[in-house]
Amino acid sequence: MIPSVLPTYNRAPLNFVSGEGSWLVEADGRRFLDLGAGIAVNVLGHAHPELVDALTKQANTLWHVSNLYHIGPQQKLADMLVENTFADTVFFTNSGTEACELAVKMARKYHYDTGAPERTDIITFDGSFHGRSSAGIAAAGSEKMTAGFGPLLPGFVHLPFRDQDALAEAVKSPTVGAIMVEPVQGEGGIRPLPDADLKDMRALCDEHGLLLILDEVQCGVGRTGKLFAHEWAGIAPDIMMVAKGIGGGFPLGAVLATENAAKGMTAGTHGSTYGGNPLACAVGCKVMDIVADPTFIQGVNRKAGLLRQKLEGLVASHPDVFEEVRGTGLMLGLKCKAVNTDVVAAGYAQDLLTVPAADNVIRLLPPLNITDAEIDEAITRLEKTATHIDKGV
């Protein structure tokens, strides 16, 4: 008999009832150190008092009016994002998946309106993840994502990750209109794209009249030690997808774009019932207030250096369990020699939460305000986890 909740998730045997900062409390009272943060969502941890206050104040005022009318918190958050990024304009969604749908529409509408309607193809890369909607799975293209869901949305060209020669050839096609890429692949196994590759992509787009779409759903909002990951490469996209961290745990996503890239998106070309609602945007404004502060970003980089240094020591101490540390900022991965899901499960016994990814990696995506003491505790629990795995190897 099918359960009342559709069984599309392979859930761990855990039921959390409350959270505070970097900690989650299980129904049986155990306190778990959360190095997953809802898969890079809870950038300020659980129940952050300033986010709770922002949400509560807005909830006592106005929840929903629809986008038929002007929405004050939505305008404020859009202005904050425009002020702090490359973008000239923002559309709000409820998730990264929805952001992907609009990014695809926007790129195709741009070329349609500029006299090149044949330029519908979007180049994507192996190991990518852009959500589980029709456009998202077609963009990723993997058998795991697409099997049984045909016919797939056409118009995606899939290339090997980091094959710059193949990319240089592919962009010559008269039907290609955009490149879509994650600056750091998350689901794909914490695989950062080198700055030089991002710069090459920007140059290729400029040379061939293409749009550069960056998916910063997982790597954005301070996660890599910049407000957005592409800033490390000194380039700017034409379109960017954002979600997860921007809401700090409240459902919120966005598509940021230049005026040029967005010029085809006029009244009636896109919409959302809940996108940009007052509750979500009130929380998003407070997240931006905190995370966009240069002092906060400096703290992320300092803590990232501390955590990485300790992880390197962990890998060296357990060469049969771990192979390497990868990633940037507080978006880190441990490439495993043991089965990654076994390592995640062993962590549960140490009241520790990590997240599996492709390429036999476990992801470490802690709240960005994790303390030094909590980093030390995380290493202690990872050490115990690895020791347990060692005994079974």
Buried (B, 14 or more C-beta within 10 A) or exposed (E): EEEEEEEEEEEEEEEBEEBEBBBBBBEEEEEBBBBBBBBBBBBBBBBBEBBEEBBEEBEEEBEEEEBEEEBEBBEBBBEBBBEEBBBBBBBBBBBBBBBBBBBBBBBBBBBBEBEBEEBBBBBBBBBBBBBBBBBBBBBBBBEEBEEEEEEBBEBBBBBEBBBBEBBEEBBEBEEBBBBBBBBBBBBBBBBBBEBEBBEBBBEBBEEBEBBBBBBBBBBBBBBBBBBBBBBBBEBBBBBBBBBBBBBBBBBBBBBBBBEEBBBBBEEEEBEBEBBBBBBBBBBBBBBBEBBBEEEBBEBBBEBBEBBBEBBEEBBEEBEEBBBEBBBBBBBBBBBBBBEBEBBBBBBBEBBBBBBBBBBBBBBBBBBBBBBEEBBEBBBBBBBBBBBBBBEEE
